[in-house]
Structures are given as C-alpha cells and as structure tokens.
C-alpha cells in the first residue's frame, strides 16, 4: 500500500484557525496583555532611578534623596515582579486552554478518519502528531508564548524609554536592528523547512518502530531481526542528522546575534559620551540609556531565540490543524417515517487499494428490526461489508444510507479501557446511573461475575488492572451496546474468539443485546444464520444468494454447501 501522509495545513490556514481557537479566551488574553504592559512599564522605571543615583552621587545629593530613590527602586521591582507574574500566569492559562481546544478538535477529526486513510499514512504519522507535535506546541503554550510576549513588550517599551531620554539614544540603539533583522530572516528561511523535515523523519522513525514491535514474533520466526534493526537504525540516523543540522544552525544564529549586541552597545555608549561632553544630557541620563540598551540583551535574545521554538511549534501546529481541518463527509440518513428500510446499500464497491476492489456492486436493503446474517468463505468480503456499513470505511462507489442516529459495530477484537469497570461501560453513555449500568450487565449475564470482582464494579480493569477473559470482555462490549442503545448494530464475528462454550454463551448474550434493533451479523458460526430473518451469502465480494435459512439450505448453491460442511464438522466434534 502506497504511503500517503496526512495533510499539513498551510501557514495562513493555521493562523486563521488559531484565531478561532483563541476566540473564547479574548477577555483573559486582553487582561494578560494589560498586566504585562503595566509590569513592563514599572520595570522600565529602574534605569532612570539608577541614573538619578548617579547624578546624586556626582552632584553631592542628600542622604534623604538617596534613601527615597532606593525605596522607589525596591517598589518598582516588587510591582514589576507582581504584575509580570500575574500576566505570565494568565497568558499561560490562555495558551493551555487554546491547546486543549486544538487537541479536542484533532482527536475528534482523527477518530472520524476513514481507517484506510490512517493505514495509508501509517500509524507513526498519526501518533507522532498526537505525541511529539502536541508536546512541542504545549511547551510553547506554557513557557515560550508568555516569555515571547513579555520580551516583545519589553523591547518596544524600552526603545520608547530611550527616545524619552533623548531621541539620539534611540537612533544609536537601532544600529543593531539591521543585523538582527537579517539574522532572523536568514534563520527562518532555513529553519522552517528543516523542522518540517524533522517532523516527517520522526514520524517515519515511529512508524518503523511500531511496525517492528507489532511484528516482533514474525520477525523472530523468520530471523530477519537484523534487517528490521537496520531499517530502524537508518530512520533513526536520519532523524539524528536533521537534529544535528538544527543545532549547527542555532549556533550560527546566536553568533550573529552577539555581533548585533556589541554594535548597538558601542553606538549607545559613544552617543552618550558625545552628548555628555556637549552638556546635552547628564551622566545619569547617559547611564540610564546604557542600562536600557543593556537591558535589551535578554529580551532581544529571548525573542529571537524563541523564533526557534516558534518555528518548531508552528510546524507542529500545521500538522495538528491539517488533521483537525479534515472534513469527513457525513453519512446519508434515511427518513425515520417514509422508508421501511433501516439500512440501504446501493451499488456498493470498495477496495483498500484503488486497483484491487474487495466488494463489487453490492446492493442490500435491511428492514427495521430485521436480523440479517452475512456468510461466506474466508476472503469473501464479509468484514469489509460490515465495516463499510458501520462507517469505518468509505465506499469507493455506491452509497450506504443509514438511519438517523448512530450505528454500533462490535467485532471479535474488544478493547477493555484502563480504569474502573463501571467507567468503561459509561463510555457508551456518560450519564448512565449505577442502576442502568447494573441492568446492562445483567442483560448480558455479566452482573454475577462483575459483582464478585475484588472491588465490584469499581475494580480496575484493562492495562495494569484485573484481567478479563475473552468472553467477559465481549460481554462488556454487548453491555456497552445496550447502554448506547443505537437503532442499528453490526456484529463482525463478535463471538469467534471465545471458544465453543464461550461462543454459545455469547450467542445468547448477543440475542438479548440485539432485541428490538436492526442487526447485520457477520456469522462465524452458522447457528447465527439459522436464527436470522435472512441470510446474505457473499462470494468474492458479490452477493450470490439471499433469503431465509430454510429456503437456502433446501436448494443447491453455496449456502447449502457451507451448511453441509459446517454440520459435518459439528457432528465430528460432537
């Protein structure tokens, strides 16, 4: 299957999306900016006060004047710290809230993606976005964004303060700007594509790691561990090489910034010297100007250094917004009164690859409340049909019309989520009461064993918790179905993994859970076909027979052959 990475949003689209995500926090954002401006202004009073002390020392100032100026310095420092701390904390909250909304939108879109699109991209692409990219953006929201905002405000207001002292100090300070502007532009041109390549390389690395871990047993069986290790090492080396290129780029970036600092400071000191010699300003004023410019070193370096974090965060945001923006076309819905059909499949074709169709021109109408069993030999397309009807895959041709409301799919692979058993069930209906949870468990014959767990329904299950058998996990899946209460249920060999005795139990459980629902059942055991209203027989992706069990078993054809083979195996086991 050809790898096709998930989309990456353009910078303009990311900025537009960011404004939308920020909209609910506009008030807090404005408050944070006001606090930061007030704190910065308070902090900018320190250099003139220090200049005042210099003038007092050179002009034989009184002790009272020295004390008053010192007290003012302390007050300025306290006010600056308090206001800046509050502003930074508030801005960090805005960043976290915005990131949370982006994550929610990302997960919502990712969960609705057609499975084949995720498979074409590879698990590494999706997992790297939800792990590495989210981590980079989260770090930017927690620290880089507040620091960058504070640094920019300090730079702008400090330059304003230098202009107030004397406009010529401002001109001298601006000597450093051309060097800094050129450095940032030079860096951005190289950093943006480099970080984008890093993200893709990390995604490829994770994809190979996941594939190697998932296929570990097969790799050991065929003794190809060396080959796979070599592939992982190659991908890892590519990621490391790109990282080292980034480090080298940063080193050159900071070296150029130092040149700008020294040029600007030399210009300010020289300007101060000539202005003091010409009696245009006092020594204290020249001192304040030098302190102002020296005080710009940290915020300028911080702002420019955060360009590095900004490029990484922007690259991560582009990848998150690219997935969040994916529009999954809504499934067509049938009217609830005009049509007797609950599911209408018309001219359906589907393939995991465009040139290798699995289903061919399938048409099927399922009435409300009807139970339809889908049977066929291995590879006939039964699971593909079930997943297309359930919305897991999108058809390549034709339509699937479903009723208003959700369609639930239960397969033989059931995931038990980590946490209390009751919480696992409430995933299907978050507001379910304890009585409703117990009733659902009772309906699937699970309340007995669930109540006998060490902590009853509060027992931790899933990863790291109490281990459940395959049959027990499947009973939880059917209990979730009852709580979710969808009009249509799709069962894809949902009893196949429980063994013979467990399968008989789960067949009874499935019958109870499907009571009153429309059901499409991919039948692993033909006893499910016997109890169905109709049987659909698939062969090589096409419907070759359809009708009640009694009719199909009495006439020559694929179903009668399947029934005879299955009955013979059952008799031998008996």
N, C-alpha and C positions, 0 to 999 in steps of 0.2 A: 504494500500500500504506500502510495506516494505521501511523503510528509508535507503537510501544509500548515504552517504555524498560524495560530490565532491572530486576528488583526491587531495592529498597533495604531492608536489614534494619532492624527497629526497634531502638531503643537497648538495650532489655533483652536482645534476642537477641544483639546484638553483644557485650555484656558477658559473657553466658554463653559465647559462642564464644571470646572472648578468654581466659577462664579455662581452657578446654580446650586452646587452643594454648600457654598458659603452663605447663601441667602438666609436660611433660618437663624444664623448667628450674627446678623448685621449689627444688632444692638450691642452685643458683647464685643464685637470687633471694634466698633467705634469707641466704646468705653476703654478698651485696651490701648488704642492709639492715643486717646486723650491723656491717659495716665502716663504713658511712655513719653509723650511730649513734655508734660509738666515735670516729670522726673529729670529729663534731659536738660531742660532749661535751668532747673535748680542746680544740677551738677555743673553747668557752664558758668555759674557764678564763682566757682572756686578759683580759676586763674586770675580774674580781676582782683579778687580778695588777696591772693598771694602777691600780685603786683602792687597792691596797696601797702602790704607789709614791707616790700622792697622800698617803696617811696618813703614810708615812715622811717625806715632804718637809715636811708640816705639823707632824710631831712630832719632827723632828731625828733621823731614823734614821741608823744607822751605814752606812759605805761597804760593809761586807760584806753588810748586809741589802739594799742597793740592787743590788749585783752578783748576789747569789743570786736576787733577784726577776727581774732582767733575763735571767739564764740560764734561769730557768723559762719566761719568755715566749718565748725562742727555741726551747726544747724543745717547748713547746706548739704553736708554729707549724709546726715540722717534722713532728711527729706528726700534726697535723691535715691537713697537705698530703698526707702519705703515705697515710694511711688513706682520706681522701676520694678521692684519685686512684685507688686500687685499687677502692674501692666503685663509683665512677662508671664505670670501665672495665668492671667485671664486670656492672653493670646495663645498660650499652650492649650488651654481648655477648648478654645475655638478650633485649633488645629486638630485636636483629638476627636472632637465631635464631627468635624468635616470628614476626617479619615474614616470614622465609623460609618458614616453615610455612604462613602465610596465603597468600603468593604461590603456593606449590605447589598448595594446595587450590584457589585461584582459577583458576589455569591449567588444572588438571585438570577442573574443572567447566566452564570456558569452552570447552575443546576438545570436550567431550561435548554441548554445547548443540545442539539441532536448528538446522540452518542457517537455516530460515525465521524462527526466533525472533531470531537475530542480525540478520537482514536487516530484520525489523520494527523492532528497536531502533535500527538504523543503526550503521555501523562506528565513528562518533565516540563513541557511548556506551561501547562496549567498550574502545576504545583510550584514551579519557580515564581510564577506571578503571585500566587497566594501566600508564599513564604518570603522569598528574598525581596521581591519588589515591595510588598507590604511593609517589610521590616525597614527598608530604606526610606520609604515615604513616612512611616511612623516616626523614625528618628528625626527626620526633617521637621515634622509637625511638633515634636516635643521640644527640640532644642534649636535646630537651625533656623526655623521661622522666627521665634522670638528674638534670637540673637541678631539675625539679619535685620529685622525691623528696628531694633534698638540701635544697631550700628548705623543704619541709613539716617535715622533721625539725628543721631549724634553728629554725623558728618555734616548734614545740611545746616543744623543749628550752630555748630561750631564755626563753620565758614561765615555764617551770618554774624556771629560774635566778633570774628576778626574784622569784618567790614565795619562794625560799630566802633572798634578801636581805631582803625584807620583803613581806608579803602585800599591803600597801597600794600598793607599786610595781606589782604585777600588776593591781590594780584600775584604777590610773591608765592602764596600757597598754591595758586593754580598752575605753577610751573610743573608740578608733579602730575597734573591731570592727563596731559597727552601721553606720557609714558604709561600711566595706569590704564587709560582707555585702550591704547594699542595692545597692552599685555592681556587685558580681558578679552578683547576681540580675537587676538591670536590664540588664546587658550580655548575659547568657546568653539572656534572652528574645528579644533582638533578633539576636544573633549566630547562633544555631542555624539559624533559617530563612534568614537571609541567606547563610550559607555553603552551605546546601543549594541555594539558587537559583544561587549562583556555579558550583557543580559542574555543574548542569544546563546553564547558559549556556555554559560551556566545552565541554561535550560537544556541544552544538548547533553551536558555532563550529567544532569539529574536524570534525564531520560535513559541514558545508558546504565546508570547505577540502578534505577528502578527495574529495568529490563533484566539486568544481571541477577538482582536479588530475587525477583519473581521467578526466574527460570533457573534458580540455583541447582535444583535437583536434576533437571535435564542436562545442564552444563556439566555436572559431575558425572552423570551417566555416560555421556559421550566424550568425556575427558577433553573438553575444549575450554577449560578454565583459563589456560594461558592466552588463548585468542581473545576471550572476553576481557581479561585483565588488561591486555594490550590496548583494546579499544577504549576502555575506561581511562587508562593512563594517557592515551592520546588526547581524549576530550579534556581531561583534567589539565594536561600541559598547555593546551590551547587557552583554557581559562586563566591559568597562571601567567602565561606570556602576555595576555592582554592586561592583566592586573599590573605586571611589572612595567608595561608601557605607560600605564596610567601614573604609576609612581614617578617614573622618569619625567613625564610631562608636568607633574606637580612641582618637582624640584626646579625645573627651568622656570616655571610660573613664579615661584616665590623669589627666585634670584632676581628676576626683572622687577618685582615689586620693591625690593630693597634699593635698587637704583633710583626709583621714583622717590622714595622716602628721603634719601640723602640729598637729592637735588632740591626737593621742596624745602627741607630744613635749612640748607645752606642759603637759599634765596630769602627765607624769612629772617634769618639771623643777619644777613647782610643788609636787608631793608631796615631792620631795627637799628643797626649800627649807624646808618646814614641819617635816619630820622632823629635819633637821639642827639647825634652830633650837630644837626641843624636845629635843635630845640623844637622840633615839630611834635615830639611826644616825650613823655618821661621814661626814665629807666624802668619803672614799674609797668608802664604800658607795653614797652618792648618785651619785658619779661613775660607779661600775660600773653602776648601774641606768640612768643616762642613756646610757651606752655600749651596754648591752644593747638598749635600745629603738632607738637609732640604728642599731645593727647589724641590726635587723629590717627597716629600709627596703629593703635589697637583696633579701633572701629573700621578703619580702611582695610587693614589686613583681614579682620574678621569678615567684613562684607565680601571682599574679593576671594578669600579662602572658601567662603560658603558658596561661591559660584560653583566650586567643585561638588559640594553636597547638592546644590540646586540642580546641577546637570544630572547627577545620579537620580535624584528624586523625580525630576521631570521625565527622565527616561522610564522610571518605574510607573509614574502616573500615566504616561502614554500607553503603557501596556495594560494597566488596570482599566483605564477608560475605554481602550479598544475592545475589551471583553464586555464591560458594563454597557457599552453602546449597542452591542449586538441585539438586533431585533429578531426575536423568534416569532415567525408568523403564527397567529392564533389558529387553533383548530376550528374547523367549521362545526357549528352546532345545529342540531335538529330542533325544530319547534317542539314544545312539550305536549301539544294537543293535536296538531294537524297530521302527524305521521305515526303509524303503529310501530315503526322501526325504532329500536334503541341505538343500533349501530348500522350504518350503511357504508359498505365498501364498494367502490365502483371503479372498475378498470385499473386496479392497483398493480403497480410494478415497483420493485425495489431491488437494489443491489448495493453491497458495501463498496463496490467499485463500479464505475460507470459502464465498463465493458463486460461486467460479469454479473448479470441480473440473477437474483435469487427467487423472486416472485414474478410471475408473468400474468398480467391481465386478470387479476383475481377480483371477482365480484361476489359479495355476500351481504345478505340482509338478515339481521338478528332482531327479532321482535322483543318488545318489552317483556321482561320476566322469563324469557326463554333461556334455556341452557343448551349451548352448542359445544360439542366436543370436536376437537381438531386432532386427527390422527394421520399417521403416515410413517414411512420408513425414515431412518436416520438421513438427514440432509434434504428432506422433502420441503423444508421451509416453514415448519410449524412455529418455531420460536420467532423467526423473523416476522411472520404474520402477526403473532401476538404482540410483539414489541412495536410494530408499526401502528396497530390499532390503539395501543396504550399511549402512543405519542413519544416513545423512547427514540424511534427513528422516524424520519420524514420520508414519505414516498417519493420515488423518482418520477412517477407518473400516476395519474388517477387521483382519487380523493378518498378520504376517510371522514365521514360525518359521525359525530358523537353527540350524546345528549348534553343539555345544559347541566353543568356540574362536572365533578372530577371522575376520572376513570382510574381505578386502582389496579396495579399489577403486582402479583405475588409470584415469585419464582422459587426454584429449588435452592437458590443462594440467598439466605436470610442473614442480614447483619443485625447483631444484637448490640445496641449502643451502650457505651460505658456509663454507668450510673445506676440509681435505684430502678428496680424493675417497673414500678408504677410510672416513673418519669419516661421510661422507654415507651410505654403504652400511650402516654399523654402526648407524645409527638404526633399521633394521629388526630387527637382532639385536645388541645392545650387546656381547655376549661373543663375537662371531664372530672366529675366528682369521684370520690372513693367508691361509692355505690355503683356508679356506671363502670368504673374500671373492674370492680369485682364481678359485675354482671357479664361483662365481655369475657373475662377469664372463665367464668362458669359456663358460658355458651360454648366454649371450645374445650371443655373438660380439663382446664388447666388450673382452676382455683384450688384444687386439692393440693397438688404438689407445690404451687406457688405459696400457699399459706404455710406450708411446712418448711420453707427455706429459713435459714438462721434468723433473719430479721423480717420474715414475711415479705410483703410487697415492697418494703424499703431495702431489701437486700441488694447490694451492689452486684450487677451482672455486667457482661461484656468484658472488654480487655481489662485484665487485672482483677476482675470480680469473680463471682460464683459461676462456674462453667455449666452451661446448659447443654443437654443432648440435642441432636439434630431435630428430633420430633418436638421437643419443648420449644426450641427456637421457632419452629414452624407454627406451633400453636400461638406463640406471641404474634406472629405475622397475621394470623387469622383474627386474633383479638383486636389488633390494630385496624383491620378491615371493618370489623363490627363498629368500632368507635368512630372511624372516619365516615362510615355509612354512605359510600358512593353508590350511584344508581347502576353502574356497570363495574364488574370485576373481571379481570383477566388472570387466569391461573396458568402459568407456564411450568408444567411438570412439578407442581408445588408439593407433591408427596413422594418424589422419586428418591430422595436422599435418606429416608427414614427406615429403610429395611422393610421386610414383608409385614411384620406385626405392626410396626410404626405406621406403615402406609395405610393399613386397614383403619387404624385409629384416625389418621389424618383425613381419610376419605369421609369418615363420619363427621369430623370437625368441619371439613370444607362444606359439606352439605348443609350443616347448621349455619355457617357463616354466610353462605350464598342465598339463604332463604329470603325470598322477596326481591332478589336482584337479577338483573340480566347478567349472564355469565358466558364467557368464552373460555373453554378449558382445553389446554394442550394436554392430551391424555397420555401419561406414561403407562398406566395400567388400563386395559380396555374395559375393566369394570366401570370406569368413569364414563365410557361411551355408552354402556348399557343403560345407565340411569339418565343420560342426556335426552333432551327432546329431539335433537337432530345430531347427526354425525357428519362432519366435513372431512373428506379424505383428500389429502394433498399428495401429489407425486411430482417431483422435480419442479416445484414452485407453481403448480397449477391444480385447481380443483378438478378432480376426476370423478368424484361421487359425492352425493349429498342426500341425506334422508334419515329416517329413524333407524335405529339399530336393527329392529326386527325385519325391516324391508331389505336393508343392505346385506344382512347375513344370509338372507334366503336367496339371493341372486348371485350368479357368478361375477366376480370382479375383485379388485384389490382389497376391499374391506373384508370380504369373505375369506380371502387368503390370509390376511392378517389375523383374523379371528381364529381360524383353524390352527395357525402356527402358535398363537398365544395360548389357546386352550390346551394344545398338546403339551406345551412346556409346563403349564399349570398342573396338568394331570400327572406328569412325570414327577414334579416336586411333591405332589400330594402322596 
